[in-house]
């Protein structure tokens, strides 16, 4: 983390030294619109497979819709891989103009002054209304009074279940509580299927269960985890109990590869219930030979939803001409029809009423009845840390000890104790 801070601090000097004011003016807008050649900008994203194809389709439609801006969409790998590439580009003073960035990384760049403040553009643009965006998806958008990112591809963990298998087991409703979940996983476990697929490739899912047990991501002081105790150990013990009775499926691979393997196992009928991002709904439904059901994460003492996904950011240091082009593209991505199309094609959250009520989203909702389950969880969104340490704590502390517990044999109590000690060291 210290190395990362040094790299980013150096990037501040490199980028601010050549930056220009990004306050939009009528004169600049006129100059931009008068150019004979379109302004070319790069857009880095982390969406592969069918979602990546949808991103490219949307970008192509934007490019065809006008002749002032030309966007080159470039896939940079999953969030972890793309994050490493972005750090290198920023440190070298070669940041792309627009990036789709995993939300927990926004604070890291914002705290170093590397992100363009889009508030002047939003306030001076008669075609854009910030107040139309859902409050729940606007977290990670503001930093010290600046608008540093816009929601794009926002998601929430949900429970996926093999509805056909549940019905065959005599269970008509999706599990709503942890007790229901235990009973369902026992009933589903046979020689051919294991009840629950453990989502160990991302600590996001452990944290989702932790929140339903009454914990919080950070403590009230904001200097350590907020689940030091029973709220932290209970989800781990839940999975350990499943493992002991043979109803826990553990996929192969690490990090995002593990998540991919888990989704493949679920679609193949090897496990009957799992937790994944809401963004996976269309892919799972389209590639499974059974009805894929979607429900809230089962609760222990309360329902809760941990925000996830990505936002769009633009980096400081570009010319005013490119800054105007970046804003035009990001505004397009957040428009009702475009955001509705992206949500309809994946399972990501529609970011506004305009997106939710767009024709394409409503048409897709008729075909995929669980598409809007994630929307209902907006009211349960929890507060999230917005600092530069959280990404490393989430991935390399919490995630590490979740796996040490479930795969390595560490007790739930020792795992949470280690999380507490190592997370606290970031703030000493």
Secondary structure, 3 states (H helix, E strand, C coil): CHHHHHHHHHHHHHHHCCCCCCCCCHHHHHHHHCCCCCEEEEEEECCCHHHHHHHHHHHHHHHHHCCCEEEEEEECCCHHHHHHHHHHHHHCCCCCCEEEEEHHHHHHHHCCCCECCCHHHHHHCCCCCHHHECHHHHCCCEECCEECCEEEEEEEEEEEEEHHHHHHCCCCCCCCEHHHHHHHHHHHCCCCCEEEEECCCCHHHHHHHHHHCCCEEECCCCCCEECCCHHHHHHHHHHHHHHHHCCEEECCCCHHHHHHHHHHHHHCCCEEEEEEEHHHHHHHHHCCCCCEEEECCCECCCCCECEEEEEEEEECCCCHHHHHHHHHHHHHHHCHHHHHHHHHCCCCCCCEHHHHCCHHHHHHHHHCCCCCHHHHHHHHECCCCCCCCHHHHHHHHHHHHHHHHHCCCCCHHHHHHHHHHHHHHHHC
